[in-house]
Amino acid sequence: MGWRVNRRLAVTHDGTKLNVFDIHPFVLAPTDATADSEVYPACGLRLADINGDEAVDVFDIDPFVELTEG
């Protein structure tokens, strides 16, 4: 089963749409997966996979920025 592309849900999993408050958890996910799962235990790294390639990496940055711009 593939990852679901996160096009609307907040990376913080707070029930809101993706917005600027998701920047820190979005950056934390690929840089420190252990800290990410401690700070946001209910979320999982998959929420940071914005482009849907089943990886959380630098290729998710541009789509993330586009989504937070509106």
C-alpha positions in Angstrom: 0.0 0.0 0.0 1.5 3.4 -1.0 1.6 6.5 1.0 -1.3 8.9 0.8 -0.2 12.2 -0.7 -0.7 15.0 1.9 -2.2 17.8 -0.1 -4.5 19.4 2.6 -3.8 18.0 6.0 -1.5 19.9 8.4 1.9 18.3 9.0 1.2 18.9 12.7 -2.0 16.8 12.5 -3.9 19.5 14.4 -7.0 19.2 12.3 -6.4 22.3 10.3 -5.3 22.8 6.7 -1.7 23.0 5.8 -0.4 26.5 6.9 2.7 28.3 8.0 2.5 26.7 11.5 3.5 23.4 9.8 6.9 24.7 8.7 8.8 23.6 11.8 7.4 20.0 11.8 7.9 19.8 8.1 11.6 20.7 8.5 11.9 18.4 11.5 10.5 15.3 9.7 13.4 14.7 7.3 16.2 16.2 9.4 15.4 14.4 12.8 12.9 11.6 12.5 13.3 10.6 16.1 12.6 14.1 17.4 9.7 14.3 15.0 8.0 11.2 16.3 8.6 12.3 19.9 7.1 15.8 19.4 4.3 14.7 17.0 3.7 11.1 17.9 0.3 10.8 16.2 1.4 12.2 12.9 4.0 10.1 11.3 6.5 11.1 8.7 4.1 10.3 5.9 2.3 13.6 6.4 5.5 15.4 5.3 5.5 13.5 1.9 3.9 16.4 0.0 4.8 15.3 -3.5 3.7 11.7 -3.0 6.9 9.9 -3.9 6.9 7.8 -0.7 10.0 9.7 0.6 10.3 12.7 2.9 13.1 14.7 1.4 14.1 18.0 -0.3 11.8 17.2 -3.2 8.9 17.9 -0.9 10.0 21.5 -0.2 8.7 23.3 -3.3 5.2 21.6 -3.2 5.0 22.5 0.5 5.8 26.1 -0.1 3.2 26.3 -2.9 0.5 24.8 -0.6 1.3 27.2 2.2 1.1 30.2 -0.1 -2.5 29.6 -0.7 
